[in-house]
């Protein structure tokens, strides 16, 4: 758990001022020793050590635009990745000022270069392969946790809508703990059309729905599968459900009728991993 100074608690009133601001190490880019001017807090950043380390390690990303780190974190970064032209040293409070309220940054924040989306055609329909498709799941923490589970269980990709889906930065990237860099993400305009395209490519779509007759274990057969999950409130929308090959449920013998969508995704991915054997 991050120590108190590493939490974004910089907004303590008009009289609060951090003792130090951004400072560029000698010989590195970014302007004079006074650093850059203060900018408004933004969700374009990635923060937290695991998320930043994974982003810097990802060859698919374009070069980073800014990188803020405490002196100790700066040493870790340069020891791991070599000299970084965009690296600026800063204290914890100064880093927090660039980030949204509540961001636990662990002494490091990155404004990354873009991470290209993948095309649906790049997701190979091999036996046992699994794709997750999220229908209007908008909470960044949930999507980040789902990405983390997708990476853990070897899902070949995640499909999101162009709209009604969060950016792969900010709280989402922190919750994913580096999985943003490991699981390919395809963004599509229309999920129903995307399901048709995936079906034509050899995928079988199974939608998760509490009212389904069969359990997920019964519905999975080891073929390339798209697991379609909806929001906690509304579930999968009707038109999306109609484009699934089958609807299935996660049995809940305890009598509690609802799971957090990220928990349900983890269970579904585990069940799908069992069907591969």
N, C-alpha and C positions, 0 to 999 in steps of 0.2 A: 504494500500500500504506500502511496506517495506521502512524503512528509508534508507538513502543513505549508511551508513556503512554496512547494511545488504545485499547489492548487491555485487556480486562478481566483485569487482573492485581492486583486490589485485595486478594485474600485471601492475604496474606503472613505470616500468623501473628497471634497474639493481641496482640502488641505494636505491630502496624502501625496507624497512624492517619493519615488524609489530613490535609493541612494546612488545608484549608477544606472546607466542606460546601455544602449548597444555600443559595442566597441569591436572594430575589425582588427584581427591580429595583424602584426606587421607583415607587409608583403602580400596581403590578400586583398581581393577586390571588395568593392562596395562603398568607396568614397573615403573621406577623411576620417581621422580618429574619432570624430564626434558622432559617426554613424549616420544612419538615415533618420529622417523625421518620423515622428510617431504617426502611425496609421490607425484607422478605425478597426476594431475587432472584426475578424473575418472568419467564415467557415471554409475558406479556400485552403486552410492549413491542415497539415497532418501533425499530430503531436503524440508524445509518448514514445519511449525508447524503441519498443518492438516494432511499432508501426513505421517509425522513421527509418530504422535500420533496414527493414524489409524494402521500403521504397527506394532507398539509396542503392540497395543490392539488385534492384530489378532492371535488367538491361532493356526491357521494353519501354520504360519510361523515358521521356525526353529529359534533358538536364534540368536540375532544380533551379528555381528562381530566387529563393531566399532560404537561408538555413540559420536559425538562431540556436545557440547552445551556451550553457554555462561553461566556465573554463574546464571543469572536469569532463563534461560531456564532449567538449571540443577535442580534448586529447583522445577520448575514446573513438570519436569519429575519424580523426586523422590517422590514428593507429590502425583502424579497420579499413578505411577507404582512401587514405592518402590525403594530400592537400585538396581542400575544397575552396574554389575561388569565391563562392557566395557565402562562406561561413562568417558569421558575426558573433562574437562573444557578448553575452548579456547576463545580467542577474535574473533571478527567478521572477521578480516583479515585472521587469521590463519585458520578458517573454510573455508573461500573462496578459500584458496590455494589448498585445497583438491578437489575442485569442478570445473566443466567446466566453462569457461568464461560466465558471464551473469547470473549465478545461483543466484536467490533471496532466500537466505536460512533462513531468519528470525531468525537467531541465533541458528539453530539446523540442524544437518546432520546425517544421519544414513546409515551405510553400513549393509544392512539387511541380515538375513539368507534367504535361498531360499523360494519362495512361490510355492508350488506344483501346476502344471497345473491340470485341471480336464479332465476326459475322456468324450467323447460325450455321452456315455451311462448314465452318471450321470445327464444329463440335461433332466428333466422330461417333457414329452409331455402332459401337462395338458391343458384343455380348457383355452384360453386366454393367454397362456404363449408365450413369445417372446424371440428369440435369435437374436443377431446381428452377421452377418458374414461380415468381411471386406476383400475385394479382392485387395491386393496390395496398401492399404492405409498405407503409410510409415512415414508420418510426426508425430513425437511424440506428439506435441501439439494437433493435430487433434484427435489422438487415445485417448489421455488423456481426452479431452473434451467429446468424444463419451462415454467413460467409465463413466464419471460423469453423463451424461444424462441417460445412461443405468441404473445406480443405482437409479436415481431420479424417473424413470418410472417403476422400478421393473422388468427389463429384467432378465431372468434367467441365461443368459450367453453371452459371447462374443467369437467368433471363429476367430482365426488368423492363418495365415500360419506360419510354422516353419521358413521359409525364407521370406524376403521382409516384415517383421513386426518388429517394434521397441521393445526394452526391456521394461519391466514394472518398470523401474526405471527412474531416472533423470528427464528431462523436462516432460516426460509423466506422471510420478507419481505426480509431482507438479501441472500439469494442471488438473489431476483427483481429486485432493484435498481429497484423502482418498478413492476414489471409487475403486482403484486397489484392496483394501482389501475386498470389498463388493460384487463385481460382478465376478463370476467364469469365468476363461479364459481357453479355450481349444485351444491348438496349434496342427495343423494338417499339414501333408506333402502336401496333395492334396485336394483342396477345392471341386472339383467335386465329388470325392469319398466320402468326408465328407457329401455332400448333399445327396448322395445316401443312406448313412448310416442313416442320420436323417430322410429321407423320409420313410425308412423301419421302423423306430421307431415311426412313426405317425406324423411327422412334415410336414408342407406344406411350400415350399420355394417361396418367392416373391422377385424378383429382382427389384431394383430401376433403371429405365432407362428412359431418357427424351423422347425417341422415342416411348414409349409404347402407346397403344391405350386407356387403361383404367387408371383411377386415382387410387391412393393407397386406398382411401376410398372405392372405388367400389370393389377393389380386396380383401380387408380384410374381413374375415367372422367370426372372433372370435375363429377359430381353432388354435392349436399350430402352430406358424408361425416363420419361419426363414426369417428375413429381410436381403437381400444381397445387399451390397453397394460397389461400385467400387471407384477407385481413381478419383479425379476431372478431370484429363486430359483425361484418356482413358475410364473411366467407368468400368462396369463389363466386364471381358474378355468373348469372344464368347463361349468358352467351358463351363465356369461357368454358363453363361446365359442359355445355352441349358439344364442344369441340374436343372433349376428353374421350378416350376410348372406354374408360370405366371410372366410376367413383368408388372410393373406398374410405373406410374409417379406421381410426386408431381406437381399439376397444379400451374402455375405461371402467373396469369392474368396481372401482372404488366409488362410483356413483357421482363423481365430480364431472360436470359436463363440458368443461372448457380448459384448454391449455394455452399458455402463452405461445404465440406462433413460432418463436425461436426454439422453444422446447419441443413443440410438435415436429418441427423440421429435423431436429436432432434424432428424435425417435424414428421418424420416417427414413432418414438416411441410414440409421443403424439397421432397420428392418430390411432395407434394400441391400445393404452389404451382406446380410445373412443369405439373401436369395441368390447371391452370386455363387455361393458354395453349393 
